[in-house]
């Protein structure tokens, strides 16, 4: 089961004010997409095993990448995304803070753990 990242981010006014509904799964945005935008992908999905019976919860580690044309803009977007994620997940780190060489877009990548009931 994939975590509801799209509905969380597009349903958060501070995020949707910046990217609208431009939140894309599988770590990839459409070619020639309007900027700024967010991509995300599932890094791992692990059941929270118990001694007896089936696990009732899965822990999903997700990477959420914020893309923007400016350095200040990507910081504002990443801050809004982090604040939204922290309402439902455990943000565990900032993985990247760079300017991508090919697109020349600024990117901040956040990692979070999403615990989902089965």
MDTraj code that builds the backbone (N, CA, C; nanometers):
import mdtraj as md
import numpy as np

residues = "UNK UNK UNK UNK UNK UNK UNK UNK UNK UNK UNK UNK UNK UNK UNK UNK UNK UNK UNK UNK UNK UNK UNK UNK UNK UNK UNK UNK UNK UNK UNK UNK UNK UNK UNK UNK UNK UNK UNK UNK UNK UNK UNK UNK UNK UNK UNK UNK UNK UNK UNK UNK UNK UNK UNK UNK UNK UNK UNK UNK UNK UNK UNK UNK UNK UNK UNK UNK UNK UNK UNK UNK UNK UNK UNK UNK UNK UNK UNK UNK UNK UNK UNK UNK UNK UNK UNK UNK UNK UNK UNK UNK UNK UNK UNK UNK UNK UNK UNK UNK UNK UNK UNK UNK UNK UNK UNK UNK UNK UNK UNK UNK UNK UNK UNK UNK UNK UNK".split()
xyz = np.array([
    [0.0843, -0.1177, 0.0000],
    [0.0000, 0.0000, 0.0000],
    [0.0887, 0.1239, 0.0000],
    [0.0593, 0.2182, -0.0861],
    [0.1361, 0.3419, -0.0908],
    [0.0767, 0.4436, 0.0061],
    [0.1627, 0.5186, 0.0718],
    [0.1125, 0.6209, 0.1648],
    [0.0441, 0.7345, 0.0894],
    [-0.0501, 0.8023, 0.1543],
    [-0.1282, 0.9078, 0.0884],
    [-0.0545, 1.0425, 0.0823],
    [0.0629, 1.0428, 0.0234],
    [0.1442, 1.1649, 0.0149],
    [0.0743, 1.2712, -0.0708],
    [0.0189, 1.2289, -0.1846],
    [-0.0460, 1.3252, -0.2744],
    [-0.1582, 1.4004, -0.2027],
    [-0.2489, 1.3262, -0.1388],
    [-0.3626, 1.3927, -0.0739],
    [-0.3177, 1.4785, 0.0435],
    [-0.2148, 1.4339, 0.1150],
    [-0.1635, 1.5138, 0.2267],
    [-0.1075, 1.6468, 0.1768],
    [-0.0206, 1.6423, 0.0759],
    [0.0449, 1.7652, 0.0299],
    [-0.0498, 1.8580, -0.0453],
    [-0.1328, 1.8025, -0.1336],
    [-0.2251, 1.8887, -0.2081],
    [-0.3370, 1.9406, -0.1194],
    [-0.3614, 1.8746, -0.0059],
    [-0.4627, 1.9196, 0.0879],
    [-0.4105, 2.0152, 0.1934],
    [-0.2824, 2.0482, 0.1861],
    [-0.2217, 2.1420, 0.2806],
    [-0.2098, 2.2774, 0.2119],
    [-0.2806, 2.3796, 0.2600],
    [-0.2817, 2.5095, 0.1915],
    [-0.1434, 2.5701, 0.1661],
    [-0.0508, 2.5575, 0.2600],
    [0.0820, 2.6172, 0.2416],
    [0.1583, 2.5508, 0.1274],
    [0.1358, 2.4212, 0.1065],
    [0.2021, 2.3498, -0.0042],
    [0.1294, 2.3784, -0.1350],
    [-0.0032, 2.3638, -0.1339],
    [-0.0779, 2.3823, -0.2589],
    [-0.0704, 2.5265, -0.3093],
    [-0.0444, 2.6220, -0.2209],
    [-0.0261, 2.7608, -0.2655],
    [0.0989, 2.7742, -0.3518],
    [0.1949, 2.6857, -0.3323],
    [0.3205, 2.6923, -0.4080],
    [0.3167, 2.6023, -0.5310],
    [0.2670, 2.4783, -0.5160],
    [0.2737, 2.3817, -0.6273],
    [0.1384, 2.3419, -0.6835],
    [0.0302, 2.3872, -0.6235],
    [-0.1012, 2.3440, -0.6705],
    [-0.1158, 2.1947, -0.6506],
    [-0.1431, 2.1228, -0.7587],
    [-0.1551, 1.9762, -0.7524],
    [-0.0352, 1.9073, -0.8170],
    [0.0731, 1.9795, -0.8378],
    [0.1915, 1.9230, -0.9046],
    [0.2756, 1.8439, -0.8038],
    [0.2197, 1.7304, -0.7614],
    [0.2852, 1.6358, -0.6705],
    [0.2811, 1.5014, -0.7407],
    [0.3994, 1.4459, -0.7729],
    [0.4072, 1.3295, -0.8605],
    [0.4729, 1.2100, -0.7921],
    [0.4129, 1.0910, -0.8079],
    [0.4696, 0.9703, -0.7485],
    [0.5834, 0.9137, -0.8330],
    [0.6455, 0.8113, -0.7803],
    [0.7505, 0.7354, -0.8490],
    [0.8773, 0.8172, -0.8745],
    [0.8904, 0.9314, -0.8084],
    [1.0120, 1.0108, -0.8184],
    [1.0323, 1.0804, -0.9503],
    [0.9251, 1.0936, -1.0286],
    [0.9424, 1.1514, -1.1617],
    [0.8241, 1.2405, -1.1989],
    [0.8561, 1.3589, -1.2463],
    [0.7536, 1.4514, -1.2952],
    [0.7433, 1.4383, -1.4470],
    [0.6290, 1.4743, -1.5044],
    [0.6162, 1.4712, -1.6503],
    [0.7163, 1.5664, -1.7163],
    [0.7540, 1.5333, -1.8376],
    [0.8445, 1.6199, -1.9129],
    [0.7775, 1.7552, -1.9341],
    [0.8555, 1.8619, -1.9244],
    [0.8086, 1.9990, -1.9439],
    [0.7022, 2.0416, -1.8427],
    [0.7076, 1.9854, -1.7233],
    [0.6129, 2.0216, -1.6181],
    [0.6369, 2.1663, -1.5744],
    [0.5303, 2.2329, -1.5355],
    [0.5417, 2.3672, -1.4789],
    [0.6113, 2.3568, -1.3440],
    [0.7005, 2.4481, -1.3173],
    [0.7718, 2.4505, -1.1898],
    [0.7119, 2.5590, -1.1013],
    [0.7218, 2.5438, -0.9724],
    [0.7824, 2.4373, -0.8932],
    [0.6906, 2.3155, -0.8824],
    [0.7473, 2.2059, -0.8291],
    [0.6700, 2.0835, -0.8114],
    [0.7378, 1.9960, -0.7069],
    [0.6684, 1.8869, -0.6718],
    [0.7185, 1.7900, -0.5742],
    [0.7115, 1.6520, -0.6370],
    [0.8151, 1.5709, -0.6162],
    [0.8113, 1.4297, -0.6522],
    [0.8346, 1.3484, -0.5257],
    [0.7878, 1.2252, -0.5269],
    [0.8094, 1.1375, -0.4122],
    [0.8144, 0.9926, -0.4577],
    [0.8803, 0.9104, -0.3770],
    [0.8835, 0.7670, -0.4060],
    [0.9038, 0.6888, -0.2773],
    [0.8594, 0.5643, -0.2826],
    [0.8732, 0.4728, -0.1704],
    [1.0132, 0.4149, -0.1720],
    [1.0878, 0.4366, -0.0644],
    [1.2238, 0.3822, -0.0528],
    [1.2170, 0.2384, -0.0054],
    [1.1441, 0.2144, 0.1030],
    [1.1244, 0.0792, 0.1552],
    [0.9877, 0.0698, 0.2195],
    [0.9366, -0.0506, 0.2223],
    [0.8143, -0.0814, 0.2948],
    [0.8422, -0.2032, 0.3810],
    [0.8248, -0.1885, 0.5120],
    [0.8601, -0.2949, 0.6046],
    [0.7447, -0.3205, 0.6999],
    [0.7019, -0.4474, 0.7136],
    [0.5990, -0.4749, 0.8136],
    [0.6572, -0.4630, 0.9541],
    [0.5762, -0.4118, 1.0449],
    [0.6140, -0.4075, 1.1861],
    [0.5732, -0.5416, 1.2461],
    [0.6643, -0.6389, 1.2392],
    [0.6344, -0.7747, 1.2817],
    [0.6074, -0.7837, 1.4312],
    [0.5232, -0.8779, 1.4668],
    [0.4893, -0.9058, 1.6058],
    [0.5185, -1.0533, 1.6334],
    [0.5221, -1.0920, 1.7593],
    [0.5540, -1.2301, 1.7930],
    [0.4439, -1.3268, 1.7527],
    [0.3186, -1.2855, 1.7602],
    [0.2079, -1.3716, 1.7216],
    [0.1187, -1.3015, 1.6218],
    [0.0828, -1.3697, 1.5171],
    [-0.0100, -1.3168, 1.4192],
    [0.0580, -1.2302, 1.3134],
    [-0.0260, -1.1753, 1.2296],
    [0.0217, -1.0907, 1.1209],
    [0.0476, -0.9494, 1.1700],
    [0.1403, -0.8799, 1.1058],
    [0.1626, -0.7395, 1.1412],
    [0.0376, -0.6572, 1.1132],
    [0.0123, -0.5594, 1.1977],
    [-0.1036, -0.4722, 1.1765],
    [-0.0637, -0.3373, 1.1182],
    [0.0687, -0.3129, 1.1099],
    [0.1192, -0.1843, 1.0626],
    [0.2376, -0.2075, 0.9686],
    [0.2437, -0.1281, 0.8645],
    [0.3614, -0.1244, 0.7767],
    [0.4307, 0.0096, 0.7950],
    [0.5627, 0.0053, 0.8010],
    [0.6407, 0.1292, 0.8043],
    [0.6953, 0.1524, 0.6640],
    [0.6567, 0.2636, 0.6054],
    [0.7022, 0.3006, 0.4714],
    [0.7983, 0.4176, 0.4817],
    [0.9188, 0.3993, 0.4304],
    [1.0139, 0.5092, 0.4233],
    [0.9978, 0.5730, 0.2864],
    [0.9746, 0.7032, 0.2868],
    [0.9434, 0.7775, 0.1651],
    [1.0433, 0.8915, 0.1495],
    [1.0862, 0.9136, 0.0247],
    [1.1664, 1.0316, -0.0066],
    [1.0784, 1.1296, -0.0823],
    [1.0757, 1.2544, -0.0357],
    [0.9966, 1.3603, -0.0978],
    [1.0939, 1.4671, -0.1452],
    [1.0956, 1.4933, -0.2763],
    [1.1860, 1.5911, -0.3362],
    [1.1094, 1.7171, -0.3742],
    [1.1589, 1.8300, -0.3272],
    [1.1004, 1.9607, -0.3577],
    [1.1861, 2.0259, -0.4653],
    [1.1240, 2.0715, -0.5729],
    [1.1941, 2.1301, -0.6877],
    [1.1449, 2.2726, -0.7097],
    [1.2404, 2.3652, -0.7268],
    [1.2018, 2.5061, -0.7467],
    [1.3095, 2.5760, -0.8289],
    [1.2705, 2.6863, -0.8931],
    [1.3626, 2.7619, -0.9780],
    [1.4623, 2.8457, -0.8983],
    [1.4307, 2.8764, -0.7715],
    [1.5197, 2.9619, -0.6925],
    [1.5576, 2.8933, -0.5614],
    [1.6705, 2.9340, -0.5073],
    [1.7144, 2.8803, -0.3795],
    [1.6196, 2.9148, -0.2662],
    [1.5754, 3.0404, -0.2612],
    [1.4816, 3.0817, -0.1567],
    [1.3478, 3.0112, -0.1739],
    [1.3074, 2.9921, -0.2982],
    [1.1801, 2.9246, -0.3250],
    [1.1804, 2.7792, -0.2812],
    [1.2909, 2.7092, -0.3043],
    [1.2963, 2.5682, -0.2647],
    [1.2977, 2.5545, -0.1132],
    [1.3592, 2.6494, -0.0430],
    [1.3576, 2.6462, 0.1037],
    [1.2149, 2.6661, 0.1545],
    [1.1430, 2.7608, 0.0970],
    [1.0040, 2.7846, 0.1377],
    [0.9168, 2.6624, 0.1090],
    [0.9362, 2.6015, -0.0076],
    [0.8594, 2.4826, -0.0430],
    [0.8929, 2.3673, 0.0502],
    [1.0206, 2.3410, 0.0734],
    [1.0615, 2.2307, 0.1603],
    [1.0110, 2.2513, 0.3030],
    [1.0092, 2.3751, 0.3489],
    [0.9575, 2.4037, 0.4826],
    [0.8087, 2.3726, 0.4904],
    [0.7330, 2.4139, 0.3894],
    [0.5894, 2.3856, 0.3863],
    [0.5639, 2.2352, 0.3776],
    [0.6419, 2.1652, 0.2956],
    [0.6269, 2.0198, 0.2812],
    [0.6619, 1.9506, 0.4129],
    [0.7723, 1.9897, 0.4747],
    [0.8115, 1.9286, 0.6024],
    [0.7030, 1.9489, 0.7079],
    [0.6503, 2.0690, 0.7170],
    [0.5451, 2.0958, 0.8151],
    [0.4214, 2.0099, 0.7891],
    [0.3871, 1.9899, 0.6622],
    [0.2729, 1.9035, 0.6280],
    [0.3031, 1.7578, 0.6624],
    [0.4211, 1.7110, 0.6251],
    [0.4579, 1.5721, 0.6528],
    [0.4569, 1.5419, 0.8018],
    [0.5026, 1.6373, 0.8817],
    [0.5124, 1.6132, 1.0255],
    [0.3767, 1.5976, 1.0935],
    [0.2677, 1.6277, 1.0244],
    [0.1352, 1.6051, 1.0829],
    [0.0962, 1.4580, 1.0777],
    [0.1609, 1.3794, 0.9874],
    [0.1237, 1.2387, 0.9712],
    [0.2425, 1.1429, 0.9697],
    [0.3639, 1.1935, 0.9627],
    [0.4806, 1.1072, 0.9497],
    [0.5874, 1.1478, 1.0509],
    [0.6954, 1.0715, 1.0492],
    [0.8152, 1.1086, 1.1246],
    [0.9208, 1.1489, 1.0224],
    [0.9513, 1.2758, 1.0109],
    [1.0556, 1.3211, 0.9196],
    [1.1890, 1.2818, 0.9828],
    [1.2680, 1.2061, 0.9069],
    [1.3915, 1.1499, 0.9628],
    [1.5180, 1.2119, 0.9064],
    [1.5060, 1.2988, 0.8058],
    [1.6270, 1.3622, 0.7575],
    [1.6087, 1.4447, 0.6323],
    [1.7092, 1.5278, 0.6085],
    [1.7225, 1.6010, 0.4832],
    [1.8341, 1.5310, 0.4070],
    [1.8016, 1.4722, 0.2935],
    [1.8982, 1.3912, 0.2198],
    [1.9799, 1.4705, 0.1200],
    [1.9175, 1.5700, 0.0589],
    [1.9849, 1.6492, -0.0446],
    [1.9466, 1.7955, -0.0318],
    [2.0418, 1.8799, -0.0645],
    [2.0179, 2.0233, -0.0783],
    [2.1146, 2.0665, -0.1870],
    [2.0637, 2.0716, -0.3105],
    [2.1529, 2.0903, -0.4240],
    [2.0843, 2.1670, -0.5363],
    [2.1646, 2.2006, -0.6352],
    [2.1112, 2.2522, -0.7613],
    [2.1472, 2.1496, -0.8666],
    [2.0451, 2.0927, -0.9286],
    [2.0671, 1.9853, -1.0236],
    [2.1327, 2.0392, -1.1505],
    [2.2323, 1.9699, -1.2000],
    [2.3104, 2.0206, -1.3130],
    [2.2325, 2.0217, -1.4440],
    [2.1497, 1.9220, -1.4668],
    [2.0797, 1.9146, -1.5955],
    [1.9646, 2.0142, -1.6065],
    [1.8791, 2.0195, -1.5055],
    [1.7614, 2.1074, -1.5116],
    [1.7882, 2.2470, -1.4562],
    [1.8958, 2.2624, -1.3782],
    [1.9309, 2.3869, -1.3090],
    [1.8268, 2.4242, -1.2033],
    [1.7444, 2.3264, -1.1615],
    [1.6479, 2.3498, -1.0554],
    [1.7128, 2.3195, -0.9207],
    [1.6684, 2.3914, -0.8195],
    [1.7117, 2.3645, -0.6825],
    [1.6264, 2.2511, -0.6271],
    [1.6902, 2.1643, -0.5471],
    [1.6185, 2.0495, -0.4908],
    [1.6579, 2.0297, -0.3456],
    [1.5564, 2.0097, -0.2635],
    [1.5756, 1.9644, -0.1265],
    [1.4958, 1.8353, -0.1133],
    [1.5635, 1.7293, -0.0674],
    [1.4997, 1.5992, -0.0506],
    [1.4833, 1.5690, 0.0977],
    [1.3619, 1.5348, 0.1348],
    [1.3293, 1.4982, 0.2728],
    [1.2984, 1.3498, 0.2786],
    [1.3337, 1.2869, 0.3889],
    [1.2988, 1.1473, 0.4094],
    [1.2079, 1.1385, 0.5306],
    [1.1043, 1.0541, 0.5210],
    [1.0132, 1.0374, 0.6336],
    [0.9670, 0.8932, 0.6426],
    [0.9234, 0.8551, 0.7611],
    [0.8643, 0.7241, 0.7845],
    [0.7149, 0.7419, 0.8077],
    [0.6371, 0.6690, 0.7293],
    [0.4920, 0.6745, 0.7342],
    [0.4439, 0.5411, 0.7861],
    [0.3734, 0.5387, 0.8992],
    [0.3218, 0.4159, 0.9574],
    [0.1752, 0.4008, 0.9158],
    [0.1478, 0.2935, 0.8400],
    [0.0129, 0.2727, 0.7875],
    [-0.0478, 0.1460, 0.8446],
    [-0.1697, 0.1587, 0.8978],
    [-0.2420, 0.0414, 0.9438],
    [-0.2814, -0.0420, 0.8218],
    [-0.2755, -0.1713, 0.8381],
    [-0.3154, -0.2613, 0.7285],
    [-0.4654, -0.2742, 0.7204],
])
top = md.Topology()
chain = top.add_chain()
for i, resn in enumerate(residues, 1):
    res = top.add_residue(resn, chain, resSeq=i)
    for name in ("N", "CA", "C"):
        top.add_atom(name, md.element.get_by_symbol(name[0]), res)
traj = md.Trajectory(xyz[None], top)
